[in-house]
Amino acid sequence: MAMRRFEVFRGTREAGALQEYGVECDEGMVVLDAMHRLQADQAPDMAVRWNCKAGKCGSCSAEINGSPRLMCMTRLSDYPEDRPITVTPMRAFPLVRDLVTDVSWNYEMSRRIPPFQPRAPDNPDGTWRMYQYEVERPQEFRKCIECFLCQDVCHVLRTHGKHAEFIGPAFLVRAAAYELHPLDMADRTGYLKDEGGIGYCNITKCCTEVCPEDIRITDNAIIPLKERVVDAHYDPIARLLGRLFAR
C-alpha cells in the first residue's frame, strides 16, 4: 500500500476549486477505486457518478490530468508516484457538483437525429438481401457506450461552446450508424449540414483518440458523412443532375 496524492475538484458551478488529498492506494487500483476510498474515508459528501466499473456503462467519465478518460479504466500505475493526479469534471457540460456534470443535452441531440427508415423488403417473405460487409460496416458504431468523452474533447464544444449549432462526434457516429446501414432510405444530409453542424468538424481526430471502445470516429463515421453532405449539397454536377431529374 502506498500513499498517492490527488487534486480533486470540489464545488458547484457557482464556486469550486481543486482540493488536495492523500489516499492510501493498493497495487492495481484504478482512479475510480481511489475516488471510492477517498469518498469512504475523507469526503463522504463528494459527488461521483459511476455504475459498472467495467468500462461499459460510460458513467464515470472525468478529466484525469486534463485528459478525458473513464476513471474505471485509468490505472494509477500509469502516472508517476511523485506527482499528484488531478481529477476534474468534464468541461464541455454544465457542472452539477464535484465530478458530476449534466449530460442531458446529449440525449436531446440524439432525439433530433432523423430516425432509421428501412426500405421495403426484397423478398415476399419480408426479408432483405445484403452483403456481409454492408452488415458489418455500421456495427462498429453500435459499440458506443455514451461516455461522451469524444464530446468533451471536441474543441467545437469544449472550447467554443457551439452546443446550439453542433451535435458533436458522438451523434455523428449515431447518424452514421443509420446513414451507412444498407437498408436505410432516409436522407440526413440536410440535417447534418444545417442543424447537425458537421461543417464545424475540422477532422483533428481528437475524438477518436479518447474513445474507450476504439471506434474510428473520424475515419469511419465523420469523413463518410462529410462526403455525403458535399455530394448532396456542394457538388455542382450532382446538383445539376438533381435539378434535371426533379423536372
C-alpha positions in Angstrom: 0.0 0.0 0.0 1.3 3.4 -0.9 0.1 7.0 -0.3 -0.9 8.7 -3.5 -1.7 12.4 -3.8 -4.8 13.6 -5.7 -6.1 17.1 -6.6 -9.8 16.7 -6.9 -12.3 19.4 -8.0 -14.8 20.1 -5.2 -17.7 22.5 -5.6 -20.5 23.6 -7.8 -20.8 25.7 -11.0 -21.1 28.8 -8.8 -18.0 28.2 -6.7 -15.4 25.4 -6.6 -11.6 24.7 -6.5 -9.1 21.9 -6.5 -8.6 20.3 -3.1 -5.6 18.0 -2.4 -6.0 14.7 -0.7 -3.7 11.8 0.3 -5.2 8.4 -0.4 -3.7 5.0 0.6 -3.8 3.0 -2.6 -3.2 -0.7 -3.3 -1.4 -2.2 -6.3 -3.6 -2.5 -9.3 -6.1 0.2 -8.3 -7.7 2.5 -10.9 -8.7 6.1 -10.4 -12.3 5.2 -9.6 -11.1 2.9 -6.8 -9.1 5.8 -5.3 -12.2 8.1 -5.6 -14.3 5.5 -3.7 -11.7 5.2 -1.0 -11.5 9.0 -0.7 -15.2 9.1 -0.5 -15.4 6.4 2.1 -12.6 7.7 4.4 -12.3 11.5 3.9 -15.1 13.1 1.8 -18.4 11.3 2.2 -20.2 14.2 0.5 -18.2 14.1 -2.7 -20.3 13.5 -5.8 -19.0 10.8 -8.2 -21.1 9.2 -10.9 -20.4 5.5 -11.7 -22.2 2.2 -12.4 -20.5 -0.8 -13.8 -16.8 -0.3 -13.1 -16.0 -2.3 -16.2 -15.7 0.3 -18.9 -19.1 -0.5 -20.4 -21.6 1.9 -18.9 -19.8 5.2 -19.7 -20.9 6.7 -16.4 -17.6 7.6 -14.7 -16.3 10.0 -17.4 -14.0 12.7 -16.0 -10.8 14.5 -16.8 -7.6 13.0 -15.4 -4.6 15.3 -15.6 -6.6 17.3 -18.2 -7.4 14.4 -20.5 -11.0 13.0 -20.8 -11.0 9.4 -19.6 -13.1 6.7 -17.9 -12.0 6.7 -14.2 -12.6 2.9 -14.0 -10.2 2.2 -16.9 -7.4 4.5 -15.8 -4.7 2.8 -13.7 -2.8 4.7 -11.1 0.3 2.9 -12.2 0.2 4.9 -15.5 1.1 8.1 -13.6 4.3 9.0 -11.7 4.1 8.3 -8.0 5.8 11.5 -7.0 3.2 13.8 -8.7 -0.4 14.4 -7.8 -3.1 13.1 -10.1 -5.7 15.8 -11.0 -9.3 14.6 -11.3 -11.8 17.2 -12.6 -15.3 17.0 -14.2 -15.9 17.2 -18.0 -15.5 20.7 -19.2 -17.9 20.6 -22.1 -21.0 20.2 -20.0 -22.6 22.1 -17.1 -21.3 21.2 -13.7 -23.7 19.7 -11.1 -21.3 19.2 -8.3 -17.8 17.9 -7.7 -17.1 15.3 -10.5 -20.7 15.1 -11.8 -21.8 17.0 -14.9 -25.2 17.4 -16.5 -25.1 15.5 -19.8 -28.8 15.7 -20.6 -28.1 17.9 -23.6 -26.6 14.8 -25.4 -29.9 12.9 -25.2 -31.8 15.8 -26.7 -29.3 15.8 -29.6 -29.9 12.1 -30.0 -33.7 12.6 -30.3 -33.3 15.1 -33.1 -31.5 12.8 -35.5 -33.8 11.6 -38.3 -34.6 8.0 -37.4 -33.8 4.8 -39.2 -36.1 4.3 -42.2 -35.7 0.8 -43.7 -36.6 0.2 -47.3 -39.3 -2.3 -48.4 -38.3 -6.0 -48.0 -36.5 -7.5 -51.0 -38.4 -10.8 -50.8 -42.0 -11.9 -50.4 -41.3 -13.4 -47.0 -40.4 -10.0 -45.6 -36.6 -10.4 -45.6 -33.8 -8.4 -47.3 -30.6 -9.4 -49.1 -27.3 -7.7 -48.4 -23.6 -8.3 -48.5 -21.8 -9.2 -45.3 -19.5 -6.2 -45.5 -22.7 -4.0 -45.6 -23.9 -5.6 -42.4 -20.5 -5.2 -40.6 -19.8 -1.6 -41.6 -22.3 0.1 -39.3 -21.8 -2.4 -36.4 -18.7 -0.6 -35.3 -20.8 2.4 -34.3 -23.0 0.2 -32.1 -20.1 -0.2 -29.7 -20.6 3.4 -28.4 -21.2 3.4 -24.6 -22.3 7.0 -24.4 -19.5 8.1 -22.2 -19.4 11.4 -24.1 -15.6 11.6 -23.8 -15.5 12.4 -27.5 -18.0 15.2 -26.9 -15.9 16.6 -24.1 -12.6 16.6 -26.0 -14.1 18.2 -29.2 -12.8 21.8 -29.4 -16.1 22.9 -31.0 -18.0 22.1 -27.8 -15.2 22.2 -25.2 -13.6 25.5 -26.2 -16.1 27.3 -28.4 -19.3 26.2 -26.8 -21.2 25.6 -30.1 -23.8 23.3 -28.4 -26.6 25.1 -30.2 -25.1 24.6 -33.6 -23.1 21.3 -33.5 -24.3 17.8 -32.3 -20.7 16.6 -31.7 -18.8 13.4 -32.7 -20.9 11.1 -30.6 -24.0 11.9 -32.6 -22.3 12.0 -35.9 -21.5 8.4 -35.0 -25.2 7.8 -34.3 -26.1 9.4 -37.6 -23.5 7.2 -39.4 -25.0 4.1 -37.8 -28.2 4.9 -39.7 -26.8 6.6 -42.8 -24.4 3.8 -43.6 -26.8 1.0 -42.9 -27.6 -0.9 -46.2 -31.3 -0.9 -45.5 -31.7 2.8 -44.6 -33.6 5.1 -47.0 -33.6 8.4 -45.1 -31.6 11.4 -46.3 -29.9 13.1 -43.4 -27.5 15.3 -45.4 -29.6 18.4 -45.0 -29.9 17.8 -41.2 -26.2 17.2 -40.9 -25.3 20.3 -42.8 -27.7 22.7 -41.1 -28.8 21.5 -37.6 -26.0 19.0 -37.1 -23.3 21.5 -37.9 -21.0 18.9 -39.5 -19.0 21.6 -41.2 -17.6 22.7 -37.8 -15.6 19.5 -37.6 -12.1 20.0 -39.0 -11.0 16.4 -38.5 -8.4 16.7 -35.8 -9.2 13.1 -34.7 -9.1 14.1 -31.0 -12.4 12.3 -30.6 -11.0 9.0 -32.0 -8.0 9.2 -29.6 -10.2 9.3 -26.4 -12.8 6.7 -27.4 -12.6 3.8 -24.9 -14.2 1.4 -27.5 -11.7 2.2 -30.2 -14.3 3.4 -32.6 -12.6 5.1 -35.6 -14.9 8.1 -35.3 -13.2 10.4 -37.7 -12.2 8.0 -40.5 -15.2 5.7 -40.5 -18.1 7.9 -39.4 -17.4 11.7 -39.8 -15.5 11.6 -43.1 -18.0 9.4 -44.9 -20.8 11.7 -43.7 -18.9 14.8 -44.8 -18.5 13.2 -48.2 -22.3 12.6 -48.5 -23.1 16.2 -47.4 -20.7 17.6 -50.0 -22.0 15.3 -52.8 -25.6 16.3 -52.0 -25.2 20.0 -51.4 -22.0 21.3 -52.9 -21.1 19.1 -55.9 -22.2 21.2 -58.9 -22.6 18.1 -61.2 -24.8 16.3 -58.6 -26.9 19.5 -58.1 -27.4 19.9 -61.8 -28.5 16.2 -62.2 -30.8 16.6 -59.2 -32.5 19.6 -60.8 -32.8 17.8 -64.2 -34.3 14.6 -62.6 -36.6 16.8 -60.4 -38.2 18.2 -63.5 
